Amino acid sequence: MIMAPRLGPYRPSDQRRDDAHSLFLDFLPLTEPLALLGDVRLSLRVASDTTCGQLVARLNAVAPDGQVTQITTQKPAPRSLRH
């Protein structure tokens, strides 16, 4: 069972539809419980062959049936990229 705070109307509880149009990174299932606390931080180095783009990072839990639940509670802060 995935426990997540109330997500509200601006975020669907199942993220599979968004993931169908995204580049994402999955890991193997955890073998032990993992507690995550504090603010989410992410550092990336990216390269692109286009003049602009957008990055959004989410932390999700994937259930055995494939349902994807967003577990971050911060509103996404997309970063627009231009070079």
C-alpha positions in Angstrom: 0.0 0.0 0.0 1.3 3.5 -0.9 0.6 6.2 1.7 0.7 9.7 0.2 -0.6 13.1 1.4 -3.8 14.3 -0.2 -2.8 15.3 -3.6 -5.5 17.8 -4.4 -7.2 18.5 -7.8 -4.2 19.8 -9.6 -2.3 16.5 -9.5 -3.8 13.2 -10.6 -3.2 10.4 -8.1 -2.2 8.0 -10.9 0.7 9.4 -12.9 0.8 6.8 -15.7 -0.8 9.2 -18.2 1.9 11.8 -17.7 4.6 9.2 -17.7 3.5 8.0 -21.1 4.8 11.3 -22.6 7.9 11.7 -20.4 11.5 10.5 -20.0 11.8 8.8 -16.6 14.1 6.7 -14.5 12.9 3.6 -12.7 14.8 1.6 -10.0 14.3 -2.0 -8.9 11.8 -2.5 -6.1 13.1 -1.7 -2.6 13.9 -4.7 -0.4 13.4 -2.7 2.8 11.2 0.2 3.8 12.6 3.6 3.0 11.7 6.8 4.9 12.1 10.0 3.0 12.1 13.3 4.9 12.8 16.9 4.1 12.8 19.0 1.0 13.4 17.4 -2.4 16.6 18.4 -4.2 17.8 17.4 -7.6 21.0 18.3 -9.5 21.2 17.6 -13.2 23.6 18.2 -16.1 21.8 18.1 -19.4 22.6 18.6 -23.0 20.1 19.4 -25.8 20.1 20.0 -29.5 17.1 22.4 -29.3 17.0 26.0 -28.4 14.6 25.6 -25.5 13.1 23.0 -23.2 11.5 22.3 -19.8 12.5 20.1 -16.9 10.1 18.9 -14.2 11.2 16.4 -11.5 8.7 14.3 -9.5 9.3 11.5 -7.0 6.8 8.7 -7.6 6.0 5.3 -6.1 5.1 2.5 -8.6 2.8 -0.2 -7.3 3.1 -3.8 -8.4 0.0 -3.3 -10.6 1.7 -0.4 -12.4 -0.2 2.4 -10.7 2.2 5.4 -10.3 1.5 7.7 -7.3 3.3 11.0 -6.9 4.7 11.1 -3.4 6.3 14.6 -3.4 4.2 17.3 -1.9 5.8 20.3 -3.3 4.2 22.0 -6.2 6.3 21.2 -9.3 8.7 24.0 -10.2 9.4 23.6 -13.9 12.6 25.1 -15.2 12.6 26.6 -18.6 15.9 26.2 -20.5 17.2 28.4 -23.2 20.6 28.5 -24.8 
